[in-house]
């Protein structure tokens, strides 16, 4: 350990759901006491596990893998009790035909892609061949039959008309979700949008 280093190394994800913590640190002036690193959830998780950060948000998957070496702050988490429409699986074929097919996993989240893997294995009953790459759908689909995307990358699919909700019998054409995870671009799109309905999972 470098004893000459006095400022804690803190990781920050530039998603609005992490803004309350960042805002509190900035408002109180405490932010000046930290060495701040801004990056994706995946990269910050790697840095925290490797010891390159002292404090930071970490994906649930990586925390569980390294629970013996990390300490979780109580009562602080980004979570959802219902569907999250900013996490999507996009496929060029029916999901039950993805057994052995190539599926691209967006590199910005590990928890979401792990949940997608569990969904395909346990609910659909397929075992695709996975690989990780940057979250660019056009590039993903050049080599894969399906892709997993989160946040702004998922929002772009809705804005481009790839995800339309037109085939639904209930709330046709409307995106229904219990939470949104992303940057200010996602939240600006969601604000007073008649094509979006925010509902509790108990509704």
C-alpha positions in Angstrom: 0.0 0.0 0.0 1.2 3.5 -0.9 1.5 5.3 2.5 2.0 8.6 0.7 -1.5 8.5 -0.8 -4.0 10.3 1.5 -7.1 10.8 -0.6 -9.5 7.8 -0.9 -9.9 6.5 -4.5 -13.6 6.6 -5.3 -15.4 5.3 -8.4 -18.4 7.0 -9.9 -20.9 5.8 -12.6 -22.2 8.6 -14.8 -25.8 7.3 -14.6 -28.5 9.5 -13.0 -29.3 6.8 -10.6 -25.9 7.3 -9.0 -26.3 11.1 -9.0 -27.7 11.4 -5.4 -24.5 10.1 -3.9 -22.4 12.2 -6.2 -24.5 15.3 -5.5 -24.3 14.8 -1.8 -20.5 14.6 -1.9 -20.3 17.7 -4.2 -22.8 19.8 -2.1 -20.9 19.2 1.1 -17.5 19.8 -0.4 -16.5 16.2 0.6 -15.8 15.5 -3.1 -12.6 17.6 -2.9 -11.2 15.0 -0.4 -11.5 12.1 -2.9 -9.6 11.0 -6.0 -12.6 10.4 -8.3 -12.6 7.9 -11.2 -15.6 8.0 -13.7 -16.2 4.9 -15.7 -18.7 2.1 -16.7 -20.1 -0.3 -14.0 -18.0 -3.1 -15.4 -14.7 -1.2 -15.4 -15.3 0.2 -11.9 -16.1 -3.3 -10.6 -12.8 -4.5 -12.0 -10.8 -1.7 -10.5 -12.4 -2.2 -7.1 -11.8 -5.9 -7.1 -8.2 -5.4 -8.2 -7.6 -2.8 -5.4 -7.2 0.2 -7.7 -10.2 1.8 -6.0 -11.0 2.1 -2.3 -14.8 2.8 -2.6 -17.2 2.5 -5.5 -20.4 1.1 -6.9 -20.0 -2.5 -8.0 -22.3 -4.8 -10.0 -24.1 -7.4 -7.9 -22.5 -10.3 -9.7 -19.0 -9.1 -9.0 -19.8 -8.3 -5.4 -21.1 -11.9 -4.8 -18.0 -13.3 -6.5 -15.7 -11.3 -4.2 -17.9 -11.0 -1.1 -15.1 -12.3 1.2 -12.8 -9.4 0.1 -15.3 -6.6 0.0 -17.6 -4.8 2.5 -21.0 -3.5 1.3 -22.4 -0.3 2.8 -25.8 -1.1 4.3 -29.0 0.4 2.9 -27.4 1.7 -0.3 -28.3 0.1 -3.6 -29.6 0.8 -7.1 -32.5 -1.7 -7.6 -36.0 -2.3 -9.0 -39.0 -4.2 -7.8 -40.4 -4.7 -11.3 -39.5 -4.8 -15.0 -36.7 -2.6 -16.3 -37.2 -1.5 -19.9 -33.7 -0.1 -20.2 -32.3 -3.8 -20.2 -33.3 -5.6 -23.3 -32.5 -8.8 -25.3 -32.7 -8.2 -29.1 -32.8 -11.2 -31.3 -33.0 -11.8 -35.1 -34.6 -15.3 -34.4 -37.1 -16.6 -31.9 -35.4 -17.1 -28.5 -35.9 -20.8 -28.5 -33.7 -21.0 -31.6 -30.7 -19.5 -29.9 -29.3 -22.8 -28.7 -25.6 -22.8 -29.8 -26.1 -19.5 -31.6 -23.8 -16.5 -31.0 -25.2 -13.9 -28.5 -23.3 -10.6 -28.0 -23.2 -9.2 -24.4 -22.9 -5.5 -24.0 -19.7 -4.6 -22.1 -21.2 -2.0 -19.7 -23.0 -4.3 -17.3 -22.3 -7.7 -15.8 -25.4 -8.2 -13.7 -27.8 -7.5 -16.6 -26.0 -9.9 -18.9 -25.8 -12.6 -16.2 -29.6 -12.3 -15.7 -30.1 -12.5 -19.5 -28.0 -15.7 -19.5 -30.1 -17.2 -16.7 -33.3 -16.2 -18.4 -32.3 -17.9 -21.7 -31.0 -21.0 -19.9 -33.8 -21.5 -17.3 -36.8 -20.0 -18.9 -36.2 -20.6 -22.6 -34.0 -23.7 -22.3 -31.2 -22.7 -24.6 -27.4 -22.4 -24.2 -26.0 -19.9 -26.7 -22.4 -19.1 -27.3 -21.7 -15.8 -25.6 -19.1 -13.1 -26.2 -18.6 -9.6 -24.8 -18.3 -6.5 -27.0 -19.1 -2.7 -26.9 -22.8 -2.0 -26.8 -23.3 -1.1 -30.5 -26.3 -3.0 -31.9 -25.3 -2.6 -35.6 -21.9 -4.1 -34.9 -23.3 -6.8 -32.6 -25.7 -8.0 -35.2 -23.0 -8.4 -37.8 -21.6 -11.3 -35.9 -24.4 -12.4 -33.6 -28.0 -13.7 -33.7 -28.9 -11.8 -30.6 -27.6 -9.1 -28.2 -28.1 -7.9 -24.7 -28.1 -4.1 -24.1 -28.7 -1.7 -21.2 -29.2 2.0 -20.5 -28.8 4.5 -23.4 -28.1 1.7 -25.9 -31.5 0.2 -25.1 -33.1 3.6 -25.4 -31.7 4.1 -28.9 -33.6 1.0 -30.0 -36.9 2.5 -28.8 -36.1 5.8 -30.5 -35.1 4.1 -33.7 -38.3 2.1 -33.8 -36.7 -1.3 -33.3 -38.6 -1.8 -30.0 -42.2 -0.6 -30.7 -44.5 -2.6 -28.4 -47.0 -2.7 -31.3 -47.7 -6.5 -30.8 -48.9 -6.2 -27.2 -52.6 -6.8 -26.5 -52.4 -4.6 -23.3 -50.9 -1.1 -23.4 -50.2 -1.4 -27.1 -47.4 0.9 -28.2 -46.5 1.9 -24.7 -43.4 0.9 -22.8 -44.4 -0.2 -19.3 -41.6 -0.4 -16.7 -41.0 -0.2 -12.9 -37.6 1.5 -13.2 -35.1 3.1 -15.6 -31.3 3.0 -15.4 -29.2 5.2 -17.6 -27.8 8.7 -18.2 -29.6 12.1 -18.4 -30.4 11.3 -22.0 -32.6 8.4 -20.9 -34.3 10.4 -18.2 -34.9 13.4 -20.6 -36.7 11.0 -23.0 -38.8 9.5 -20.2 -39.9 12.9 -18.7 -43.7 13.3 -19.5 -43.4 10.9 -22.4 -46.9 9.6 -23.2 -45.4 6.4 -24.7 -43.9 5.4 -21.3 -45.8 4.2 -18.3 -44.1 3.8 -14.9 -45.8 1.3 -12.7 -45.2 -0.7 -9.6 -44.6 -4.4 -10.1 -47.7 -5.0 -7.9 -50.0 -3.1 -10.3 
